[in-house]
Each structure stands twice: as structure tokens, then as C-alpha cells.
Amino acid sequence: MRSRRTKQSGAALMFAIFAMVLLLLVVTSFATRLDSHIKTESNRLDQRKADNAIQAGLARAMAALTEADINAINSTDEWVTIGQTGSEAFIVGDSTVRIQIIDSTRFVNLNVAPEEQLTKMNLTEEQAAALLDWREEQLQPRLLGAKDEYYNALSTPYNTRLRRLESVTDLFLIKGFTPALILNPPENTTSNILTTGNTGDAPPLVDMITTDSVSPNLRADGTQRVNLNVAQNAQLVQAGLSNQAAQAIVQRRNTQGQFTSFNQVFAVNGLNAQDAKVILNVATITNETTVTGKINLNTAPDFVLRSIPEITEDQVQGIISQQGSFEELGDLTDIAGFSTNILTTIGDTFTLSCQTFIVRLQGIKGTTSTFLEATVAVVDGQPKVIKMNRPLQRDPLTLWGWDTESTTETILLDAR
């Protein structure tokens, strides 16, 4: 009898221990899931706060751009210095945001860059042809390019865009363009080295390009330019051209048709250096209020300047040595090597103005960090966001040239 009771007691004890262990496992599992849920919700909350900080930073950048002189980029304007190239952290409650604003005219616009410029940017002939085929309307592909016949045969078929690229990410759809090609330093630098350092220092393609670079078609002082396709002799002389140059321009226009590029203007016989300066300062060949794809003399890095067809290293260095001091486009003619003859090949290239800007933002809450690039157009003094994209890189700080940590702090919005 006692033995049976002992066995029953032992079984009860084992059952109790088993139940306790099971309960402990259930409690531990629940606690683990609860902890994971809490961490997930905490991370989600931190992400939301980092994103909110970015929105506050974007609003601050937009406020700075309302004061931008878009007709002549000035290095002392607030939008240029705000954020100190990402080294200043703006406090937004219990989060922070870092800001940098740059003009889009410092980059090469993929929507207007000619084939020769694309190959100087270390693209192969096949890649350049495929890009041109993608953005142009004609249906017949180039010999080395690609149209619908190629893209429709892919495992996931699609059609050629046949119009401008909307963003740099569109490149991933184009034949021959890979993430490595776009995000990594180029391997194809045999003939086109865009840096004076080691070939390994050559910039990645993503550091050189944009799909949005627009400039106002006005003089540096904001007044209207003189249209060489409609102005008569007296108007051209009044604008500052010599009588000989004015007559030659009108005669060329009357005998060969309207000018379609400044390169054609500078090819007119009879222009002197002063005439070239005046043309750059005050003239246009279109009634359009904006121009697309010009490169800014005051802000373009040396590797972008080297991508310009026909430009020499001496000319690049001449521009670099004067950057920040160009007040009018005609100041270019004061640099050695920029004669009327060279302007017949690069007269359409440059600007001092910019209407579209890129706002780089990093929002930070705790260990959570998020990034955004916003393209902002300033029209009639009012900035407007026209697109927002996450950077192609998970951590774009190196590409942006930012330090890992900020060095100063400024309260943007307090926690109250």
C-alpha cells in the first residue's frame, strides 16, 4: 500500500516538475516574443522619429532656398553653408537631422549628355548607345544599342522608355548597366582618367550624374537675354556687340536659318574676344525660360569638367583656379585657352545659374539612421519638392563626403 502511495507521490512530483518546466518554457517564450515585439516597436518608433526629423530638416532646407539667387550661384548664400556639409546636427525633439544642399548643375545630366561625353565618363560604346536608345524617340536601335526587340526578349519583358530618364535608378533597366557599374569606381579607365590621382580614385558614375539640372535662361542680374534668332542689328549693338559682329550674326541667320546651338553662333566669322564675352553674358537662341543640362562653372568638380568633350586639362585647371569668383558667364573668356575657336565646340556647355537643387538628409534616432535625397525646384522664389528618393547606397555618407559623426549641434525643434 505504502509502495503504491510512494509511486503515486513520485508521479505527482514528476508531473508537477514537468508542468513547472512547461510553464517556464511558455513564460520564457512569451517573454522572448514580448521582448522582440518591444524591440520591433521601439525600432519602428525610432524609424518614424528619424523620418519625422528628415521632414523637419527638409522644411528647414526649403526655407533656406527661398533666399537663393538662382541666376548666379553665390557661395555665401545660406543654402550653400547650411548644415556645414553634414557636420552640423539639427536637434528635432529627441532626434537629429543632418542637411546639405547642392546645386544639380554641378553634375552631368544624362538626359542631354552627348555620346562623346558618355564615353569620356568611362562607359563603353555599347553602354552609351543603349542609354541614347533608351532616352530617344526613334524606334530603330543603334548598331550597338537596344530597343524593344532586346528588352521584350528578357525573362521579365518591358519596353524601351523612349523619353527622358526620371531618376538615376532608371539606369538599372538599361542594357549593360549594373549596380557595380553605377555604384563602384570605374574599371574601364584605360583612356579616360577623370582624376589626376590614381585610377582607383576615379569617381563612381553615381557621383557624376543627375537627371534633373535646370537653369533660368536669364542674365546673371536676372534680366532678360537677347534672342539672337530675332534681334536686329541695332538691338545687338545696344546689347554690347560690335557692329561688325551684329551684322555677321544677322546675315548668317538670314542666309542659313536660325541658330540651334551657341556653337553655331561662335562659328560666325568676324567675332572677336569681346564679342564672345558679350554673347555669353547677354545672349540666347531660344524663347524658353529655362535651359537644361548646363554645367556650373562655379561648382562643377574637376572630374565633371574633364568629361566635357574637347576640353583640355589646362582649361580644366583654369576653371578650377577661378571657381567661386565667376560673376558672369563671359568671365570664361578671361581664362587662357578659351578663345572664340574653342567656344565653337563647347559654347553650349556652361552656366552660372541653377533652378533645381538636391537636398541630402540623414535622420537619426538612437541607433536608427535613415537617408533621403529630395530634388527641389525654385520657381518665382518658391521652392517646391519635385521628387524624393532613397539613396542607392545603404549608407551614402562616403559618397556624400560626410564624416560619420556630426561636430556641432543646433536646436531646430525642441522637445516641448
N, C-alpha and C positions, 0 to 999 in steps of 0.2 A: 504494500500500500504506500509505504514511505517512498519507495523507489519510483512508483508511478507519479507521486506528487513532485518528487525531485525533477523528474523528466519534464513534467508539465511546467514547473517553475523555470527550468532551463530554456524550454522552448519559448516561454513567455518573455524571458530576458532577451533571448536572441531576436525575437520578433520586435521587442522594444528598441533594441540596438539598431536593427535593420530600419525600423521606422524613423529613428533619430537620424541615421545616416542619410536615408532618403530625403527626410525633411531638410537636413543640412545641405544636401545637393540641390534641392529645389530652391532653398533660400539663397545659396551661393549663385546658382544660375540666374535667379531673379535679380540679385544684386549686380551681377556682371552685366546683364542686359540693361538694368536700370542705369548703371554707370556708363555703359556705352551710349544709351539714349541721352543721358545728361550731357556727355561729351559731344554727341552729334548735334544736339540742340544748341549747346554752347558755341560750337564751331559755326553752326548756321547763324546764330545771333551775331557772332564776330564778323562773319561774312557780310551780313546785312549792314552792320555798322561801318565796315570798311567801304562798302558800296555807297552808303549814305555820305561818308566823308568825301568820296570821289565826286559825288554830285555837288557838295558844298564847294569843293575845290574848283570844279568846272564853272560854277556860278561866279567864283572869285576871278577866274581867268577871263570870263566873258566881260566882267566889269572893267578889267584892265584893257581889253581890246576895244572898248567904246572910245578910248582916247588915242587909239593907234592912228598914225599918219600913214595911210595905206599908199599914198602917192610917192613917198620917199622914205624907205625904212630907215629909222634912226636908232642907233644902238643905245641911246639914252632913254628911249621910251620905256614906260613902266612894264609893258608886256614883255619886253626883252629881258629885263632883270628880275621879274617876279619869280620867286622860288629858287633863285641863285643856282640854276641848272640842277635842280633837285636836291640841293644840300640844305634847304630850309624846309622844316616840317611845320605845317599849319595845324594847330590843335583844333579839333572839332569834337567837343564834349570829351569823351574818354577814348577817342580815336584820333588819328592824324592823317593828313594827306600831303603828298609832295607834288609839286607842279613845275612844268616847264612849257613855255610856248615858243614854237619855232615857225618861221615862215616857210610855206611849201615851195617857194620859188628858189630855194637852195638845192632842190632835187631835180633829177631828170624826169620829165613827165612821159610815161610810157605810151600815152595816147598820141603824142606828136613826135617823139624821137624818131629820126630817120634811120634807115638800115645801117649806115656807116657808123652812127653813134652807138647803136645797139651792139655792133661787133667790137667797137672800142671798149665797151663795158664787159668784155670777155665772154660774150655769148658767141656760140658757134654760128656759122651761116645758116644751118638748119633751124636753130632756135630763133634767130632773128626773123627768118622767113615765116616760121609758124606764128610768131607774135604778130607780124604785119598782116598775115592772112586772117588771124582771129579778129583784128580790130577794123579791117577794111571791108567794104560792102561787096566788092566783086566776088562772084561765085567760083571763078576759075582759080585754083590754087597755084602758087608759085612752084617752080620745079622742086625746091627743097622744102616747101611749106606744107600746109594741111588745111583742108576744108571739110565739109560734111562727110564726104566719102570715107575719110580716115576716122573721124570721131564716131560715125554711125556704125562702124565695124568693131568698136570696142565692146568688151563684155557688158559694160553698162553704157549704152549708146547715148549720145546727145549731139546737138547741133552746134555749129560754129556760131559765136556771138554776132559777128558782122557789125559790130559797133564798139564804141569805146569801152575800156575796162572800167568797171565801177570801183574796184579796190584791188590792192596788190594780191589778195587771195585768189583773184581770178586767174592768176598765172598757173595755179595748180591744175587748171583744166586744159592748159595748152600743151601740145605735143613737145616733148623734150624738156619740160620744166619740172624739176623735182624739188622736194624740200631741201636737199643738200645744196642744189644749185642756188636756191634763193637765199638760204639762211647761213651758209658757210662761206668762208673766203674762197675765191675762185681758184680752180686748178688750171684753167686754160689761160695762163698769163705769159705764154711764150713771146708774143709780140706786143701785147698791150698791158704794160705795168702802170697802174693808176696811182702808184705811190712811189716816192723817191727812196723809201726804205727797202727792206727785204720783201721778196714776193709774197711771203707769208703774212705781211702786213696789209696786203691789198684788201679793201673793204668788201664785205659780202654784198651781193646785189641788193638786198633789202635795205641797206644803209644808203643807197644812192637814188632810190626811185620813189615816185608818187604817181597817183592817177588824177590828182587834183592840184593844179597850180594855175591860178588865175590872177591877172594883174589889171588894174584900171588903165584904160587907154587914154591917159591924161599926162600933161607935163608934170614935172616934179613939184610945181607950185599949185597943182590942182586945176589949172586952166585947160581949155580945150586945145588939142593938137590941130595942126593944119593938114588937111587931107590933100596929098599930092596928086590924087586922081581927079580932083575937081577944082582945086585952087588955080587961079590965073596968075599971070606974071607979076602983077602989082602986089597981090596978096603974098606971094612967095618972097618978094623983095622986102615987103613990110615985116615978114616973119624973121628976116635976117640973112636970107640967101643973097649971094651976089647976083647981079642982073644976068650975067653970063650963065650961071647955074640955073636960074629960074627959066630962062629961055630954052636951055637944053632939056630941062625936065618936061616942059610943056610940049616941045617939039617931039621928044621921044614918046610921050603919051599919045599925041595926035597921030603919029605915024605907025606905032607898033601896038597900040592898045594900052589899056590901063595896067598899072603895076600890080603884080600879085605877090611880090616879096620886096623887102628892103634890099636884098642882094641885087635885084634888078635896078633899083634906084642908084646904088653906089657904082653900078657899071656904066652909068650915063657919062659920056665924055664931057670934060670941062669942069668937073667938080674939084675944088681944092680942099685942103685940110680944114679950113674954117667952114666951108660949106658942109662938109661931113659932120662936123661938130654940131652945127645948127640943125641938120636933118635929124640927128639922134635926139637932140633936145626937144624939138618942137613939132616934128612931122609924124604923120601916119598915112597909111594907104587904105584905110577902111573906115566906115562909119560905125563899126561896132564899138560899144562902150567898154569892152574888156578884151584882153588878149590872153591866149592860153599857152602854157609851156615855156615861157621865158625863164632864163636863169639869172638870178640876182647877183650883180657884181659885188655887192657889199657882204653877202652872206654865204655864197657857194663855197664849199670846201674844195681844196686843190684837186681831189680825185674826181669830183664832178666836172670841174673845168677841163681836166685832161680828157674827158670823154667827148668834148666838143670836136667835131670833125675839122681838120685843117689847123687847129690851134697848135702853137709850138710851146715848148717848155719855158722859153724866155718870156713869152706872152703870159703864160700861166703865172709865173713868178712876178711879173709886172703887176698883174691884177691883185695877187695876194698881198704884195707890198703896200698897196693903196687901199685895201679893204677897210671899210668903215669911214672912209673920207670922200667917197664918190658922192657928190651932191647933185649932179646932173649926168644923164647918160652920155652926153658928149664929152665928159671928162675922160672917157675911154681913149679918145684920140690923143690925149696928152702922154699916153704910155708908149714907149718905144716899140715899134713893130706894128702898131695899129694904124696903118695907112689906109687911104681910100681903097687901095687894091685889095688888102686883106678883108675889108668890110664887104667886098663883093661876094665873099663866101660865108662870113659869119655875122653879117649886118642884121639878121633876123633873130639873133640869139639872146640878147641881154635885156635886162630891166633893172630898175631900182625899186620898183613898187611891188606890192603884194596885196591881194584881197582875200586869200584863203590861208588859214593858219592851222597848225596841228598842235593840239593841247595834249601833253603827255601827263598822266596822272597815276599815282600809286596811293591806294588807300590801305591803311594799316590799323588793325585792332588786335592787340595781343600778338600771337604768333601768326595770325592770318594776314596775308597780303594779297591785294588784288590790283590789276592794272587795266588801264583804258587809254585809248587814243581817240580823241574827238577831232573831227575836221570842222572848222568854223569859218564861215564866210562873213565878211564885214561889208554890208551894203548900206549906203547912206548913213554911215556912222553906227549902224546897229548890227551887232554880231548875232549870227544865227547858226546853230549846230545843224550841219547838213548830213553828217553820218557819224556813227560811233562804232569802233571795232576793238575787240580784244587783240593785243599784240600777237604776232605769230609765234613768238618765243614765250615759253612758260615764265621765264624770268628775264625781262628785256633790259635790265639795268646796265649791263655791259654795252649793249648796242646803243643805248641812250647816252652813255658816257657818265652815268651817275655813280657816286660812291654807294656802298652797301648801306651805310647809315647816314642820317642827316647830321648836320653840325650845329644848327641853330633851330630855335622854335619860336613860333609866333601864334598867338591866340587868334583863331578865326571865328569860332563859336565856342563860348564857354559851356559848362555842363549845367548851368542853371536853366 
